[in-house]
Amino acid sequence: MKVIAGCAFAMIAFTTLTGEASAACNGQTKTATGPTGITLTVCLDGKYSTCVRDSRRLGWHEERLLADCGRKRAEGKVK
């Protein structure tokens, strides 16, 4: 019974988190998978802060996500 309750809670939490990302996004969204296998809906609104936030949610290490979002900023993909 505890396993079923745990699975139900995880599904509700996952659905809520992905729904919040989509509802708060003022641009396109896409499904992405992080380095640990976490799959989430991320926002493609062109903001550096959103890039950092979504990269953290996916589980990327701080150094890696700052380098990636910094590269995207230098290329003009995020502001």
C-alpha positions as a printed Julia matrix, in Angstrom:
79×3 Matrix{Float64}:
  0.0    0.0     0.0
  2.86   2.39    0.82
  4.43   1.75   -2.59
  1.19   2.6    -4.38
  0.76   5.78   -2.35
  4.38   6.76   -3.09
  3.91   6.2    -6.81
  0.69   8.19   -6.82
  2.39  11.07   -5.01
  5.29  11.02   -7.48
  2.93  11.14  -10.45
  0.97  14.06   -8.98
  4.17  15.95   -8.17
  5.57  15.33  -11.66
  2.33  16.42  -13.34
  2.15  19.55  -11.19
  5.77  20.54  -11.86
  5.53  20.05  -15.61
  2.19  21.84  -15.73
  3.57  24.82  -13.83
  6.46  25.16  -16.26
  4.13  25.1   -19.25
  1.58  27.49  -17.75
  4.21  30.06  -16.74
  6.03  29.99  -20.09
  5.6   32.89  -22.52
  7.19  30.97  -25.37
  7.49  27.53  -26.83
  8.15  24.5   -24.68
  9.95  21.24  -25.29
 10.51  18.02  -23.42
 14.1   17.55  -22.29
 15.93  14.86  -20.35
 18.67  15.72  -17.87
 21.84  13.8   -17.05
 20.15  11.68  -14.37
 17.21  10.69  -16.56
 14.78  13.35  -15.32
 12.4   14.34  -18.11
 10.6   17.69  -17.86
  8.88  20.25  -20.0
 11.21  23.25  -20.33
 10.45  26.76  -21.49
 12.04  28.24  -24.62
 11.21  31.91  -23.92
 14.72  33.17  -24.73
 15.61  34.29  -21.19
 18.96  33.47  -19.56
 17.25  33.1   -16.17
 14.83  30.52  -17.6
 17.73  28.6   -19.14
 19.46  28.45  -15.74
 16.25  27.56  -13.87
 15.25  24.76  -16.22
 18.8   23.38  -16.38
 18.86  23.19  -12.58
 15.48  21.44  -12.55
 16.84  18.87  -14.99
 19.74  18.12  -12.66
 22.71  19.62  -14.52
 25.72  20.58  -12.38
 26.08  24.31  -11.75
 29.33  24.69  -13.71
 27.91  22.86  -16.73
 24.61  24.74  -16.81
 26.27  28.16  -16.44
 28.65  27.32  -19.28
 25.78  26.12  -21.49
 23.49  29.07  -20.77
 26.47  31.45  -21.12
 27.22  29.98  -24.54
 23.6   30.43  -25.55
 23.78  34.06  -24.38
 26.98  34.69  -26.39
 25.28  33.19  -29.48
 22.24  35.44  -28.98
 19.88  32.54  -28.28
 19.01  33.87  -24.8
 19.11  37.37  -23.31
